């Protein structure tokens, strides 16, 4: 499938996730499970949540390409029979919510593993299914987070109008949540989509709303990825939105902030922030600062299997071609080429 055809098909599939799923399915399942179905309780729910954390920690450190097949195997071999099992309605809603997180994680891993039509399609299907599971569980935060995954992928594919529409859906689902970090997460998603769509007014408005939310006190963290949207993650995302809007000084300030307060324990995250900071410094005309930052990026990126890291390596190599007469630039390009081999 050609790239343009894929974008058209995939964006249509993404938007189909906005249709409400069957909200009564869990109630029916409690009454219609087969006599031979396995009995499911809170122990199984806790197991799914534990696996999401363990696999998510691994992927955050080393990239989505390292453990996706483990997540898929656990989903299909262990969790799938539980979804067809005997459970109370309360346990069923908890199980569907936990499974939504696992499916979302599998989608993120596929998206981070590589930039191929097969992996992009897998990621979109996982995100859409994660949304349906979360909506059936009655969890608006998980529903919004799944839609965010679809929105980010539309941004990456260049399908800007759909990205804005999905970003608006994220904000709508999260509007009444009592979780400032989640609100900040979704507002930043819409700000990013609007910036990519060259809508400065909308991007600025929702970036300000995101900043106001991230600055509010947070209650106990929930289970969604949105609950762990730290001020550091916000600073990184905001820095890249500001870069897109042309405010490079503010972008650099935000990226420095992200490095100071977030990413120190996650090599993949820190590598991406360093790569982005190097690009911003180069755009500012600070060639020495860019190369120093990119040296740190290469040190951090070793062993990470992430399409974002690979894209940052390629971007750095291309941008350094104009400095072919500078020995340090040539050394960085050669080192980056070894990562890509």
Phi, psi and omega in degrees: 000132177293156184302315183296318179297321180296316180300315180299314181293317185290321180294324176296319178296319180300314182292335178295340178294343181290342176293135184293136177281186182283103186286345182258007187295322182293319177301317179294322182297327180294343183252345189240008180298144179293149180303330182277356184293148181290146177274135186237134178228194182293339176297318178293321177299315179297324179296316179298315181298321179296318180293323176301316181294314183297312181291323179294321178298317179297314181294322179295327181280315192244356180102156184294340182287351186274326192227013184299318183294330175294317180296317181293319180297317178296319180297313186280325186268327184256310189281322183306315177297330179293325179296337178259012187271188174271126176203158174286166181297320180297316178295321179300318180293320177296320180295316180295322178295315179296320179293326175302319178295318180296317180294319177299317179300317177299322177295316178297319178298316179297318180296323183277344185284322182187161182255069177238156178303322181296313182289323176297317179296318177301312182301315181296320179294320177296315180299316180297320179290323176300319178299314182296317178298316181294319180293320177295328177285349181075033183247099183294331180292314177294324177298314181295322180295321177296318178295327176298320178302317178294321180296315180297321180293322176297322175300312182298326181278350180086015179264086198286319182297318178294323178298317178296316181297317179291324176297320177296324177294321176304310182298319181295316179296326184265005189301323186255015179286141175266058183210095184303324181293321177296316178300316178299320180301312184284323177295321178293326177300314180292321178299318180295315179299318180294321178297318177295333179272007179061029177259086186298320182299310180294318181299315181295319180299311186281336172293321177294319177296322178295317180296320179296321182289317183293339180275353180275151179300144183249135176284191179303139183294141175270200184265336184292155172304328181299327181294341181253020177283095188281164173303329177292316176298320177299317181298321178295309182297318180295321178301319180287329174294316179296324176298316178299325180278355176094003179268080188290325179297315178294324178298314180298318179301316180293322180291323174299318178299317180300318180292328181287326189239000182207147172099351182297331182260004181229105186296321180300313181297313181297320179300316182294319179297317179297319178298316180295319180296320177300319179296319179295317180297322179296319179296333178279353182090007180268079185294316180297318178295322178296314182292324177296318179293320179292332173298315178297322178301313182295321177298323184280332189278349185300124176088358182272130178254091184214132179296330179291321177293318178297319178296322178293323177297314180295319179298316180297316180299316180295316184292333181277353180299327182290349180248039185298337179275358181263116184305319182294321178296318179295321179296320178295319180296318179294320178295319179295323179297325178293327176295326185275347183288000000 
